[in-house]
Amino acid sequence: MHGKTGNGLRGGAKAGSVEIGRSEKTKLKNKDYRMGEFDWLEEAAEKIRDKEYEVAKRNKGKIPHSAEHGIFDDCSGTEKIGTRTNGFYGGIQWQLYNATREPLFLENALSIEKKLDAVLMDSQAMDDSSGILFMPTAVADFHMTGSRPARNRALLAANNLAGRFNPNGNFIRAFNDPDAGENTRPKENCAGTSHVRTLMSLPLLYWASEVTKDPRFRAIAVKHGLMAARHFIQKDGSVRSIVRFDPETGEWIDPNENEDVVDHGCGKAGYDASEHADLTKKTVGNCACISRQQAVALYGFTISFFHTGEADFLKAAEKTAAFLLSCVPGDDQNPGQFAHDHAGAADDASTADDASTADDAASVIAASGLILLAGLVGNDQSLLPPVAAALSAGYRTSALQLIQTYTEKRVCFDAERDELLDHCMSEGNRKKASSLIYADYFYIEAIWRLTGRELLIW
């Protein structure tokens, strides 16, 4: 289904058929699209199209990370070219081009892709985020156009990502050793580090196996994914952001692996994110359950199940989804309240209406992942039909509530401002909200996924 909005799975036949790419002519025939009930989705899609066209005109040539005072910054042509978020604006352009065939979006997407060639020539810029950079850019281009240069870029990235695999512990190394570079961690030997975000890069390896007919890429992705299902998910369904291994023996280093109760740290009053800024045992053992990483895990395990049909990936996605949804308040007034990363925080009446504590990025990543998970669970042959239907409906309802609340109360459709969302908790300071380009991407993806406009990038 490369380059098309069609039905079915790409690479995951065991999981059954999933309708996530309905054409505009057929989407209203689905029972989820009863006339009038979801008019807000079509209205949101039109507002996105109109706004993003104006934003694209203003930002030709830019690779934005965030916006300040409504104006996107630009990581292109700077030492920040390797920033791991730099593929998402290209992904936005491809999603918009797929839905509209507007040449401006294609022009911007191709420009961003070519600028990322600089990353392929910088060993310190290449890390475990290769899939996050090149799936929404080079691979999307190849799906849409069949471009040979795009295929080449993506395969260079896939080979680099595969080369980071440590067979001793079955993990893909996350960070580079300390050096002058954007994607390094200071004062730490990083050979044994693994990060939950790597799950979002695994689709690059699934894609590489598909186009080259070489099973080693897929094998690496599956081994890493199964490792993550064992070591990143804690007993209550929350996830660690980082785990460490002895790179020589593959032994997992976690002093608290036998504890029944895990201290999530940042759910407590006065939490200081700087306490978890380095790769200390405190970070590994009492790992702060960051809502954005919880959402990434949910999405990452879901997409691996999508590609492979591996039952353990579905179980991992369901477990992480259960914890995440337990942290979302039931009134929909502040769907990102779980962003302060503690199961009980969402129930604190003193913060329930404080929009400043919400993490837009976490909410929209989770929503888009839940939409995909709903379709997969609904077609899961291993479950009794009533169970599958109930799970699917629950995930889809939760996703719709999140997206509708954001659409009505939080998204900025003002075409004079570049960003759509601006309450993402800063990675360096979780008390400071800002815009992040990937929040905009996943919001658009969720709307596109619900309305049948989506280019299936991952």
Stockholm file with secondary structure:
# STOCKHOLM 1.0

chainA/1-458         MHGKTGNGLRGGAKAGSVEIGRSEKTKLKNKDYRMGEFDWLEEAAEKIRDKEYEVAKRNKGKIPHSAEHGIFDDCSGTEKIGTRTNGFYGGIQWQLYNATREPLFLENALSIEKKLDAVLMDSQAMDDSSGILFMPTAVADFHMTGSRPARNRALLAANNLAGRFNPNGNFIRAFNDPDAGENTRPKENCAGTSHVRTLMSLPLLYWASEVTKDPRFRAIAVKHGLMAARHFIQKDGSVRSIVRFDPETGEWIDPNENEDVVDHGCGKAGYDASEHADLTKKTVGNCACISRQQAVALYGFTISFFHTGEADFLKAAEKTAAFLLSCVPGDDQNPGQFAHDHAGAADDASTADDASTADDAASVIAASGLILLAGLVGNDQSLLPPVAAALSAGYRTSALQLIQTYTEKRVCFDAERDELLDHCMSEGNRKKASSLIYADYFYIEAIWRLTGRELLIW
#=GR chainA/1-458 SS CTTSCCSSCSSCGGGCCCCCCCCTTTGGGSGGGCTTTTHHHHHHHHHHHHHHHHHHHHTTTCCCSCEETTEECCCTTSTTTTCTTTTHHHHHHHHHHHHHCCHHHHHHHHHHHHHTHHHHTCTTTCSTTHHHHHIIIIIHHHHHHCCHHHHHHHHHHHHHHHHTEETTTTEECCSBCSSSSTTBCTTSCCTTEEEGGGGGTHHHHHHHHHHHCCHHHHHHHHHHHHHHHHHTBCTTSCBCSEEEECTTTCCEECTTTTCSSCCCSTTSTTCCGGGGSSCCHHHHHTCCCCHHHHHHHHHHHHHHHHHHCCHHHHHHHHHHHHHHHHTSCTTSSSTTGGGGCCTTGGGCTTTTTCGGGCCHHHHHHHHHHHHHHHHHHHTCTTSCHHHHHHHHHHHHHHHHHHHHHHHHHTCCCCTTSSCSCCCEECSSCTTCEECCHHHHHHHHHHHHHHHTCCCCCC
#=GC SS_cons         CTTSCCSSCSSCGGGCCCCCCCCTTTGGGSGGGCTTTTHHHHHHHHHHHHHHHHHHHHTTTCCCSCEETTEECCCTTSTTTTCTTTTHHHHHHHHHHHHHCCHHHHHHHHHHHHHTHHHHTCTTTCSTTHHHHHIIIIIHHHHHHCCHHHHHHHHHHHHHHHHTEETTTTEECCSBCSSSSTTBCTTSCCTTEEEGGGGGTHHHHHHHHHHHCCHHHHHHHHHHHHHHHHHTBCTTSCBCSEEEECTTTCCEECTTTTCSSCCCSTTSTTCCGGGGSSCCHHHHHTCCCCHHHHHHHHHHHHHHHHHHCCHHHHHHHHHHHHHHHHTSCTTSSSTTGGGGCCTTGGGCTTTTTCGGGCCHHHHHHHHHHHHHHHHHHHTCTTSCHHHHHHHHHHHHHHHHHHHHHHHHHTCCCCTTSSCSCCCEECSSCTTCEECCHHHHHHHHHHHHHHHTCCCCCC
//
